[in-house]
Amino acid sequence: LTNQLKQVHSEAKFHRDQVVTLEKKIKQLESDRTESLERNATLEQQVEQLQKDLETLAEEFSQTVAKFEDTNTLSKQQKQRIIELETALAETQKVASTTDRSSVRGSGSTNPALAELASANENLRQINDGLNIKISKAEERVSEVNAKINLLEEELAQLRSGITNINEESVENLKLKIQELQSDKDLLEQANEAAFEERGKLDHKIESLMQQLRSVGGNKAAQHISRLNEQIAKLEKEHAQLKQDSLDEIRDMEKEIAHLIEHNNRLEQEIREMGGNIPNIDRVSHAMPAVRRPSRDGLTMQNKISRQDDTIIQQNMLIKTLQEKITELENRSYDDRSSFVGPDLDAVGGTRLSTTSSSSNSSDANNKKGSRHPSLTKPPPVPPPNQPLPPIPQNSTSRIRNRSDSIASSDLSLEIQRLHKKVSEIEGENLQSRQLVTTLEASINDHETNLRVAKQQLLVLQREKTEYLDQIKSLRKQLSEANDQMEKAKSTVQEEKKVMANVLEEERRAKERAEKARVQLE
């Protein structure tokens, strides 16, 4: 049973370790999922930004297209005007060639008109060249914008395809991992159920063995074992109470920390509303009356920790007493075994044949032997003969003696066999009692480990307490620094106000003087 219990405990520990590893894997998967979601969010933001850039580029492109169309219309109009002017020049040249020689006034009047037309034509050509250059530049810019738009569209397509692929792959991986974890969880649940069933069977066996012990002996060992079980139950209850107390204290500390953080946030908001841009302030502690409260809580925590240490010491003392009682029970079982083996040796040696000799450890057994076999102590009573008996021959007396010797030897062999059976039964009971003692020792060891874990938790709580005290001290320092900076800022603001007031007064006086001087001048 002890081996089976150890195996069950080892399997339960193994299953617990597997459950812990699975929980870690689940947490890792959740963290990966959150990271993937964050990446998706960042990619979506980038896509939105790219879409905004595309929209701006499209607007610029539309503006450039409109400008290009305007320039095209202007260039067409100017080309038409140039064509008209060229036709006019050609007509004038024809008119000049047809007329041979006109008068001096007529020639003087046509030459300036031709010069004006030529200058206007040159200006129009220059404007046309400038417009052509601008159109070429606009076309180059439009081509560059189109190339950028194509690149951005390709990048968007790649990003969308990559996001879809990443999302699909991550979702598939997460589904596979979740299925694996669920299968592992189902297997672990089945194994846990089987372990619990085996444990229940073993508990039933232990209870049946305890009932057998109580029904067989009613010995002091069973009473001691029941007392030990009661003490172990008490220790378990105390340990559970200690755990609950520690959890309550941790919750109280968390509530106080949350309250401190809320108050710190309020102070930060007040400082920001007051307008003081104070650098290097991340946290601000409570006000002075609110800060004094954790010191009292620290004293109460120290008292609770000292009480828990006292209870742990008392539990260690109880465990030591239980171990001493277990050793006493083992010694008593060994003494009982030796006392039961003694009559067996005496019966085999033939030194003690009567059942009247009683000892302190086997008086009931010897009385039972005397009641069962009275032929060993006294011969059976013979009724008196009614008639005178004939003389007994010598051969008959020798036969009777041989028969009595054979009967005595057979009775002795039966007694020896019975004693052997009783010794084997007692050895089995002793083995069962030893197994129970080992189970009790294992349970005591478990309680010791639980106590060690509780001590470690107390140490962790003490460390957290010291850390929180250090944080409170740092917050107090930051609060004092913030107050100093606020006072400095107030003083600087007041000084600046005074300086501004002085400057305004000087300006007002200067204005008054200027007005007086202007009045005097008028």
Secondary structure as UniProt FT lines:
FT   HELIX           2..98
FT   HELIX           104..216
FT   HELIX           220..274
FT   HELIX           288..349
FT   HELIX           363..372
FT   TURN            374..377
FT   HELIX           394..521
//
